[in-house]
Amino acid sequence: MISHVADFQPMLHAAIAEAKAAGLSDAASRLEARAFAAYTTSAELLGETGLAIKDFLQTEGRSVPKSVAAKLSSCLIEVNKVWASL
């Protein structure tokens, strides 16, 4: 079965910028570095991006603005089309 993943990178960029503006600059920069690193395959990219988003949300917890969390959740929906186990 082929899964079509929508391009969620613009939303991810927006979420990271918003998180930085909300004072989560260090954590958002770590998320950005992990999510936009070079990976060998698209599946690896999606898996690592999903893990980076989940780590960010778990680590920063309640300090993540709801609008950022909503954007990141939308990104995870796309990742989960390929990596349902995340």
C-alpha positions in Angstrom: 0.0 0.0 0.0 1.3 3.4 -0.9 0.8 6.3 1.5 0.8 9.8 0.3 2.3 12.2 2.8 1.3 15.8 2.4 4.1 18.4 2.5 4.1 19.4 6.1 7.4 21.2 6.1 6.0 24.7 5.8 3.8 24.0 8.9 6.8 22.6 10.7 8.9 25.7 9.9 6.0 27.9 11.2 5.7 25.9 14.4 9.4 26.1 15.0 9.4 29.9 14.4 6.5 30.3 16.7 8.1 28.2 19.4 11.3 30.3 19.2 9.2 33.5 19.5 7.5 32.0 22.6 10.8 31.6 24.3 11.6 28.0 23.4 14.5 29.0 21.2 17.0 26.3 22.3 14.5 23.4 22.2 13.1 24.7 18.9 16.6 24.9 17.4 17.3 21.3 18.4 14.0 20.3 16.8 14.9 22.2 13.7 18.4 20.6 13.4 17.0 17.1 13.8 14.0 17.6 11.5 15.9 19.2 8.6 19.1 17.2 8.7 20.1 15.2 5.7 18.9 11.6 5.7 19.5 8.7 3.4 15.9 7.9 2.6 12.6 9.6 2.8 11.4 7.0 5.2 14.3 7.7 7.5 13.6 11.5 7.2 10.0 10.9 8.2 10.8 8.6 11.1 13.5 10.9 12.5 11.3 14.0 12.1 8.5 12.3 13.9 10.8 11.3 16.8 12.2 14.8 17.0 8.7 16.3 17.2 7.6 13.8 19.8 10.8 14.5 21.9 10.2 18.2 21.7 6.6 17.9 22.8 7.5 15.6 25.7 10.5 17.5 26.8 8.8 21.0 26.7 5.5 19.8 27.9 3.1 22.5 29.1 5.4 25.3 28.0 4.6 24.6 24.3 1.9 27.0 23.1 -1.3 25.3 22.0 -1.0 26.7 18.5 2.5 25.2 18.2 1.3 21.9 19.6 -1.5 21.8 17.1 0.8 22.5 14.2 3.2 19.8 15.4 0.3 17.3 15.8 -0.7 18.0 12.2 2.8 17.2 11.2 2.7 13.9 13.2 -0.5 12.9 11.4 1.4 13.0 8.1 4.4 11.2 9.6 2.1 8.5 11.0 0.9 7.7 7.5 4.3 6.0 7.1 5.4 5.5 10.7 2.3 4.4 12.5 4.4 3.1 15.4 5.6 6.6 16.4 
